Amino acid sequence: MAELPEICGFCHSDKGRETIYVGKIEYGTKCVTCGAVQQATQREMKRSVSQVAPVGFENSPMGIVAKMLKDPLKFFGGKPKE
């Protein structure tokens, strides 16, 4: 069966929607006609995050804090401590 275009719930346009990303994570879609934003569900965002950031200590909250405390200038500014 042919895939139907997504219809906007606000203006009922069927011209399409563009995907919105926050970094590498898919956040939702935006109507091309009126600009109404539809946020992705929590399950879809978790799935998107798990594809981008694999499970492990480095991507856990404790791992991120450990990286930040090890070299805060590199973590926040991108430049290593000299």
C-alpha positions in Angstrom: 0.0 0.0 0.0 1.3 3.5 -0.9 2.4 5.6 2.0 0.1 8.6 2.5 1.7 12.0 3.2 1.5 13.3 6.8 -1.3 15.7 7.2 -0.8 18.7 9.5 -3.2 18.6 12.5 -3.3 22.4 12.6 -3.8 23.6 9.0 -4.7 20.2 7.4 -2.1 20.7 4.7 -0.7 17.6 3.0 2.4 19.3 1.5 4.7 17.5 3.9 6.7 18.0 7.1 10.3 18.5 7.7 12.2 16.7 10.5 13.7 18.8 13.3 16.9 17.6 14.9 18.5 18.7 18.2 22.1 17.7 17.7 21.9 14.2 16.2 18.6 13.4 18.0 15.3 13.6 16.1 13.1 15.9 18.1 9.9 16.1 15.9 8.5 17.4 12.7 7.4 20.8 11.4 4.7 21.6 8.9 6.1 23.2 5.7 3.0 25.4 5.2 2.1 26.8 8.6 5.2 26.0 10.7 3.3 24.0 13.4 5.6 21.7 15.3 4.8 18.1 16.4 7.1 16.7 19.1 8.2 13.1 18.8 6.9 10.8 21.5 9.1 9.9 24.5 9.7 6.4 23.1 10.8 7.6 19.7 13.3 10.1 21.3 14.7 7.3 23.6 15.1 5.1 20.5 16.9 7.9 18.6 19.2 8.6 21.6 20.1 4.9 21.9 21.1 4.8 18.2 23.3 7.9 18.6 24.8 7.3 22.0 25.5 3.6 22.8 24.9 2.4 26.3 27.9 2.6 28.6 29.7 4.5 31.3 30.9 7.3 29.0 27.3 8.2 28.1 25.7 7.8 31.5 25.2 10.8 33.7 28.1 9.8 36.0 30.4 9.3 33.0 29.5 12.8 31.6 30.2 14.4 35.0 33.5 12.4 35.2 34.6 13.8 31.8 33.5 17.3 32.9 35.6 17.2 36.1 38.6 15.7 34.4 39.0 18.6 32.0 36.3 21.2 32.2 37.8 23.6 29.6 37.8 20.9 27.0 34.2 19.7 27.9 32.7 23.2 27.7 34.9 25.0 25.3 36.3 22.2 23.1 39.9 23.3 23.8 42.1 21.1 26.1 43.8 22.4 29.2 47.4 23.5 28.5 
